Amino acid sequence: QVHLVESGGGLVQTGGSLRLSCEFSGGTFGNYAMGWYRQAPGKERDFVSSCSRSGVTQYYTDSVKGRFTISRDNEKKMVYLQMNMLQVDDTAVYYCAAGRSGAAMADGGPPSVDAWGQGTQITVSL
């Protein structure tokens, strides 16, 4: 059973940067596309970014393009989300996700995810 554990959340000021990490275990990492979703209070869980099994192909929601970068290390079984120029609207719980394809995760949203992490809080202050 796939198990995902996020780390790297916290409090940051507007314009700052954070790097989220996600450790994968319990399966074959290279068989999964990986991604990140986020959920703000009172809102649905939304797609943020995903990447293919190799990491070469990446997908981003429009609001984070040019600011966030997803990457993965298949040897270490890790996926990362580098977040720059953070804005107040980026405040949310961020979830690591494993799925069948990066494109499906981008287009299909949460139903396309096979496994979730427990989430990590990102708070961006003015």
CORFEN-V412972 format. One record per residue. N is the residue number from 1. RES is the residue in three letters. BURIAL is b if it has 24 or more other ideal C-beta (glycine too) atoms within 12 Angstrom, else e. Layout:
BEGIN
n=N res=RES burial=BURIAL
n=N res=RES burial=BURIAL
END
This chain:
BEGIN
n=1 res=GLN burial=e
n=2 res=VAL burial=b
n=3 res=HIS burial=e
n=4 res=LEU burial=b
n=5 res=VAL burial=b
n=6 res=GLU burial=b
n=7 res=SER burial=b
n=8 res=GLY burial=b
n=9 res=GLY burial=b
n=10 res=GLY burial=e
n=11 res=LEU burial=e
n=12 res=VAL burial=b
n=13 res=GLN burial=e
n=14 res=THR burial=e
n=15 res=GLY burial=e
n=16 res=GLY burial=e
n=17 res=SER burial=e
n=18 res=LEU burial=b
n=19 res=ARG burial=b
n=20 res=LEU burial=b
n=21 res=SER burial=b
n=22 res=CYS burial=b
n=23 res=GLU burial=b
n=24 res=PHE burial=b
n=25 res=SER burial=e
n=26 res=GLY burial=e
n=27 res=GLY burial=e
n=28 res=THR burial=e
n=29 res=PHE burial=b
n=30 res=GLY burial=e
n=31 res=ASN burial=e
n=32 res=TYR burial=b
n=33 res=ALA burial=b
n=34 res=MET burial=b
n=35 res=GLY burial=b
n=36 res=TRP burial=b
n=37 res=TYR burial=b
n=38 res=ARG burial=b
n=39 res=GLN burial=b
n=40 res=ALA burial=e
n=41 res=PRO burial=e
n=42 res=GLY burial=e
n=43 res=LYS burial=e
n=44 res=GLU burial=e
n=45 res=ARG burial=b
n=46 res=ASP burial=b
n=47 res=PHE burial=b
n=48 res=VAL burial=b
n=49 res=SER burial=b
n=50 res=SER burial=b
n=51 res=CYS burial=b
n=52 res=SER burial=b
n=53 res=ARG burial=b
n=54 res=SER burial=e
n=55 res=GLY burial=b
n=56 res=VAL burial=e
n=57 res=THR burial=e
n=58 res=GLN burial=b
n=59 res=TYR burial=b
n=60 res=TYR burial=b
n=61 res=THR burial=b
n=62 res=ASP burial=e
n=63 res=SER burial=e
n=64 res=VAL burial=b
n=65 res=LYS burial=e
n=66 res=GLY burial=e
n=67 res=ARG burial=b
n=68 res=PHE burial=b
n=69 res=THR burial=b
n=70 res=ILE burial=b
n=71 res=SER burial=b
n=72 res=ARG burial=b
n=73 res=ASP burial=e
n=74 res=ASN burial=e
n=75 res=GLU burial=e
n=76 res=LYS burial=e
n=77 res=LYS burial=b
n=78 res=MET burial=b
n=79 res=VAL burial=b
n=80 res=TYR burial=b
n=81 res=LEU burial=b
n=82 res=GLN burial=b
n=83 res=MET burial=b
n=84 res=ASN burial=e
n=85 res=MET burial=e
n=86 res=LEU burial=b
n=87 res=GLN burial=b
n=88 res=VAL burial=e
n=89 res=ASP burial=e
n=90 res=ASP burial=b
n=91 res=THR burial=b
n=92 res=ALA burial=b
n=93 res=VAL burial=b
n=94 res=TYR burial=b
n=95 res=TYR burial=b
n=96 res=CYS burial=b
n=97 res=ALA burial=b
n=98 res=ALA burial=b
n=99 res=GLY burial=b
n=100 res=ARG burial=b
n=101 res=SER burial=b
n=102 res=GLY burial=b
n=103 res=ALA burial=e
n=104 res=ALA burial=b
n=105 res=MET burial=b
n=106 res=ALA burial=b
n=107 res=ASP burial=e
n=108 res=GLY burial=e
n=109 res=GLY burial=b
n=110 res=PRO burial=b
n=111 res=PRO burial=e
n=112 res=SER burial=b
n=113 res=VAL burial=b
n=114 res=ASP burial=b
n=115 res=ALA burial=b
n=116 res=TRP burial=b
n=117 res=GLY burial=b
n=118 res=GLN burial=e
n=119 res=GLY burial=b
n=120 res=THR burial=b
n=121 res=GLN burial=b
n=122 res=ILE burial=b
n=123 res=THR burial=b
n=124 res=VAL burial=b
n=125 res=SER burial=e
n=126 res=LEU burial=e
END
